[in-house]
Amino acid sequence: MLRGVQVVVSGVALAACMLAGAGVAQAQEPEKPVLPLEGDAVVITMLIKPDKTADFESVLAKYKEAMEKSEKPARKEQLAGLKIFKSTQQAQGNAVYILYVDPVVKDQEYDISRVIAEVFPVEVQELFQKYKDAFAGRAITSLNKVP
């Protein structure tokens, strides 16, 4: 009977060690980007509710600030290739913003709320709510250079 208890305890201990090791290994793997961009350049068209443009622009300012203050060198590369425009025309009654990314930094996160969360984890919930309330639609167009 004692031998059976030892086997069960040993098995549980081994399983716990393996799970703990898997958790450590998983924690060390970098998170895959939710919004990686593909191609040489990308045009992101964002439709924003007309009464929420100031809120959206405050979120964009924080996005750029997060890239600027990030400890990740890739974020500064992303910022250097990011240009933001606001159209003088509306689409479906919404304000139109164009985020033009050239060049695309491969395998990097471009999701606005995730990039902000890296540098401003306390403010991200409030900013995400502003972003969500302003959002009316988005289209992403990947571009490749023609030789």
Secondary structure per residue as TSV (DSSP state, phi and psi in degrees):
chain	resnum	aa	ss	phi	psi
A	1	M	-	360.0	-42.7
A	2	L	H	-62.6	-39.3
A	3	R	H	-60.7	-41.4
A	4	G	H	-63.3	-40.1
A	5	V	H	-66.3	-40.0
A	6	Q	H	-62.5	-41.3
A	7	V	H	-64.3	-44.3
A	8	V	H	-63.8	-45.6
A	9	V	H	-63.4	-42.8
A	10	S	H	-63.1	-41.9
A	11	G	H	-63.5	-43.0
A	12	V	H	-64.2	-42.7
A	13	A	H	-63.6	-42.1
A	14	L	H	-64.5	-44.1
A	15	A	H	-62.0	-41.3
A	16	A	H	-63.2	-42.5
A	17	C	H	-64.2	-41.6
A	18	M	H	-66.0	-41.9
A	19	L	H	-65.6	-40.2
A	20	A	H	-63.8	-42.7
A	21	G	H	-63.2	-40.6
A	22	A	H	-65.1	-38.3
A	23	G	H	-64.2	-41.5
A	24	V	H	-65.8	-44.7
A	25	A	H	-62.3	-41.2
A	26	Q	H	-67.3	-38.3
A	27	A	H	-66.8	-27.8
A	28	Q	H	-82.4	-20.0
A	29	E	S	-72.0	134.6
A	30	P	-	-67.6	145.2
A	31	E	-	-69.6	138.4
A	32	K	-	-73.6	140.2
A	33	P	-	-63.5	141.9
A	34	V	S	-78.0	-35.6
A	35	L	S	-130.0	73.8
A	36	P	-	-80.8	149.5
A	37	L	-	-105.6	149.2
A	38	E	-	-119.9	158.3
A	39	G	S	97.1	179.5
A	40	D	S	-78.8	-36.0
A	41	A	E	-144.0	162.6
A	42	V	E	-141.8	141.9
A	43	V	E	-113.3	120.5
A	44	I	E	-109.3	117.8
A	45	T	E	-99.4	122.2
A	46	M	E	-115.7	128.6
A	47	L	E	-98.7	125.6
A	48	I	E	-124.8	135.0
A	49	K	-	-56.1	132.9
A	50	P	G	-59.7	-29.7
A	51	D	G	-85.7	2.2
A	52	K	G	-119.1	14.2
A	53	T	H	-64.7	-37.4
A	54	A	H	-63.3	-41.9
A	55	D	H	-62.8	-45.3
A	56	F	H	-62.3	-42.7
A	57	E	H	-65.0	-30.7
A	58	S	H	-69.1	-34.9
A	59	V	H	-67.9	-43.0
A	60	L	H	-61.2	-40.2
A	61	A	H	-62.3	-40.2
A	62	K	H	-70.3	-34.7
A	63	Y	H	-60.1	-49.2
A	64	K	H	-65.0	-40.3
A	65	E	H	-63.5	-39.5
A	66	A	H	-62.6	-42.0
A	67	M	H	-64.0	-40.4
A	68	E	H	-65.7	-40.6
A	69	K	H	-90.8	-6.8
A	70	S	-	-62.4	148.0
A	71	E	S	-83.6	-6.8
A	72	K	-	-85.7	119.4
A	73	P	H	-56.9	-32.2
A	74	A	H	-61.9	-31.3
A	75	R	H	-64.4	-36.4
A	76	K	H	-69.1	-34.9
A	77	E	H	-64.8	-42.5
A	78	Q	H	-61.5	-44.9
A	79	L	H	-61.9	-40.7
A	80	A	H	-61.8	-30.1
A	81	G	T	-95.5	3.8
A	82	L	E	-100.0	125.0
A	83	K	E	-127.0	134.9
A	84	I	E	-119.1	130.7
A	85	F	E	-126.8	152.7
A	86	K	E	-120.2	127.5
A	87	S	E	-73.1	151.1
A	88	T	E	-82.9	-9.2
A	89	Q	E	-108.6	155.5
A	90	Q	E	-101.4	161.2
A	91	A	E	-129.6	122.6
A	92	Q	T	54.8	34.5
A	93	G	T	79.5	4.8
A	94	N	E	-109.9	153.5
A	95	A	E	-69.9	146.0
A	96	V	E	-114.9	123.4
A	97	Y	E	-115.1	141.0
A	98	I	E	-117.6	123.3
A	99	L	E	-104.3	114.2
A	100	Y	E	-105.8	120.9
A	101	V	E	-114.9	114.7
A	102	D	S	-155.5	111.3
A	103	P	S	-87.5	161.1
A	104	V	-	-77.0	133.9
A	105	V	-	-91.4	112.5
A	106	K	T	-63.2	146.6
A	107	D	T	58.3	29.6
A	108	Q	-	-115.8	155.8
A	109	E	-	-77.3	129.3
A	110	Y	-	-116.2	-2.6
A	111	D	-	-61.5	125.6
A	112	I	H	-57.0	-52.1
A	113	S	H	-68.3	-35.2
A	114	R	H	-69.1	-39.3
A	115	V	H	-66.5	-43.0
A	116	I	H	-61.5	-42.0
A	117	A	H	-61.3	-29.4
A	118	E	H	-62.5	-34.5
A	119	V	H	-108.7	-30.7
A	120	F	-	-125.5	65.5
A	121	P	T	-63.9	-26.7
A	122	V	T	-77.5	-36.9
A	123	E	T	-85.0	-14.8
A	124	V	H	-61.3	-35.6
A	125	Q	H	-64.1	-44.2
A	126	E	H	-64.7	-42.9
A	127	L	H	-67.4	-38.8
A	128	F	H	-62.1	-39.8
A	129	Q	H	-63.4	-42.4
A	130	K	H	-61.1	-44.7
A	131	Y	H	-61.6	-48.0
A	132	K	H	-61.9	-41.7
A	133	D	H	-68.9	-27.0
A	134	A	H	-87.3	-24.2
A	135	F	E	-68.8	131.6
A	136	A	E	-125.5	-12.7
A	137	G	E	164.0	163.4
A	138	R	E	-154.9	145.6
A	139	A	E	-135.4	138.7
A	140	I	E	-118.5	123.9
A	141	T	E	-118.5	113.2
A	142	S	E	-83.1	139.8
A	143	L	E	-126.0	140.3
A	144	N	-	-121.0	141.5
A	145	K	-	-64.8	142.1
A	146	V	-	-96.0	128.1
A	147	P	-	-67.1	360.0
